[in-house]
Amino acid sequence: MRAVVQRVASARVTVDGRDVGAIGRGLAVLVGIATGDSRADGDWMLDKVLDLRIFENDAGKFDRSLRDVGGALLLVSQFTLLADTRKGRRPSFTAAARPEDANPLYEYMLTRADAQGVPVAGGAFGAHMQVALVNDGPVTIVLDSRDR
């Protein structure tokens, strides 16, 4: 599982001209679910994201997490994060989980974040989405569950 985490002032996902998810201050997270990823990988990634200290304290140091600042989470499934570009010009997505495996894990992560009291919004799994955000900082971090 791979994620791109962006600290945002606001973010929204639109499908066919209609907002399907939007947040104010918080984190916009694009998550790629790989073949073989499990709920344990989803738990690790979600805990890492929610506890990542990338919000500033009063002294301007990164010392606060999303939970600490009461921010919101926008979680968007994005299989293209698993692209293999080592050969040729066309990316291969064979490492990405099949939709029937990835969607339940994505939904699990949304539900688990909500159960932890984090305001959460999502994208539309498998849809052609437009994601708009105001990156705050900018702060962008890449996480990979294979690095744990």
TARA-V159996 format. One record per residue. RES is the residue in one small letter. SS is DSSP state (@ for helix, = for strand, . for the rest). OMEGA is omega in whole degrees, 0 to 359 (none if undefined). Layout:
res->RES ss->SS omega->OMEGA
res->RES ss->SS omega->OMEGA
This chain:
res->m ss->. omega->181
res->r ss->= omega->180
res->a ss->= omega->170
res->v ss->= omega->185
res->v ss->= omega->179
res->q ss->= omega->174
res->r ss->= omega->187
res->v ss->= omega->169
res->a ss->= omega->175
res->s ss->= omega->178
res->a ss->= omega->179
res->r ss->= omega->176
res->v ss->= omega->180
res->t ss->= omega->174
res->v ss->= omega->180
res->d ss->. omega->177
res->g ss->. omega->183
res->r ss->= omega->177
res->d ss->= omega->177
res->v ss->= omega->177
res->g ss->= omega->180
res->a ss->= omega->176
res->i ss->= omega->168
res->g ss->. omega->182
res->r ss->. omega->179
res->g ss->= omega->182
res->l ss->= omega->170
res->a ss->= omega->185
res->v ss->= omega->172
res->l ss->= omega->184
res->v ss->= omega->176
res->g ss->= omega->182
res->i ss->. omega->185
res->a ss->= omega->173
res->t ss->. omega->179
res->g ss->. omega->177
res->d ss->. omega->184
res->s ss->. omega->175
res->r ss->@ omega->178
res->a ss->@ omega->176
res->d ss->@ omega->178
res->g ss->@ omega->178
res->d ss->@ omega->181
res->w ss->@ omega->183
res->m ss->@ omega->182
res->l ss->@ omega->178
res->d ss->@ omega->179
res->k ss->@ omega->181
res->v ss->@ omega->185
res->l ss->@ omega->183
res->d ss->@ omega->179
res->l ss->. omega->185
res->r ss->. omega->181
res->i ss->. omega->172
res->f ss->= omega->186
res->e ss->= omega->172
res->n ss->. omega->182
res->d ss->. omega->180
res->a ss->. omega->179
res->g ss->. omega->180
res->k ss->. omega->174
res->f ss->= omega->184
res->d ss->= omega->183
res->r ss->= omega->180
res->s ss->. omega->176
res->l ss->@ omega->179
res->r ss->@ omega->183
res->d ss->@ omega->184
res->v ss->@ omega->180
res->g ss->. omega->181
res->g ss->. omega->181
res->a ss->= omega->180
res->l ss->= omega->170
res->l ss->= omega->183
res->l ss->= omega->184
res->v ss->= omega->177
res->s ss->= omega->181
res->q ss->. omega->183
res->f ss->@ omega->183
res->t ss->@ omega->176
res->l ss->@ omega->180
res->l ss->@ omega->183
res->a ss->. omega->173
res->d ss->= omega->184
res->t ss->. omega->184
res->r ss->. omega->182
res->k ss->. omega->173
res->g ss->. omega->184
res->r ss->. omega->181
res->r ss->. omega->180
res->p ss->. omega->173
res->s ss->= omega->181
res->f ss->. omega->183
res->t ss->. omega->179
res->a ss->. omega->181
res->a ss->= omega->178
res->a ss->. omega->175
res->r ss->. omega->182
res->p ss->@ omega->181
res->e ss->@ omega->175
res->d ss->@ omega->184
res->a ss->@ omega->184
res->n ss->@ omega->178
res->p ss->@ omega->179
res->l ss->@ omega->176
res->y ss->@ omega->179
res->e ss->@ omega->177
res->y ss->@ omega->180
res->m ss->@ omega->176
res->l ss->@ omega->181
res->t ss->@ omega->181
res->r ss->@ omega->177
res->a ss->@ omega->179
res->d ss->@ omega->180
res->a ss->@ omega->179
res->q ss->. omega->176
res->g ss->. omega->178
res->v ss->. omega->174
res->p ss->. omega->187
res->v ss->= omega->173
res->a ss->= omega->181
res->g ss->= omega->174
res->g ss->. omega->177
res->a ss->. omega->186
res->f ss->. omega->176
res->g ss->. omega->181
res->a ss->. omega->170
res->h ss->. omega->187
res->m ss->. omega->167
res->q ss->= omega->180
res->v ss->= omega->178
res->a ss->= omega->180
res->l ss->= omega->172
res->v ss->= omega->181
res->n ss->= omega->184
res->d ss->= omega->178
res->g ss->= omega->355
res->p ss->= omega->175
res->v ss->= omega->179
res->t ss->= omega->183
res->i ss->= omega->175
res->v ss->= omega->178
res->l ss->= omega->177
res->d ss->= omega->183
res->s ss->@ omega->177
res->r ss->@ omega->182
res->d ss->@ omega->184
res->r ss->. omega->none
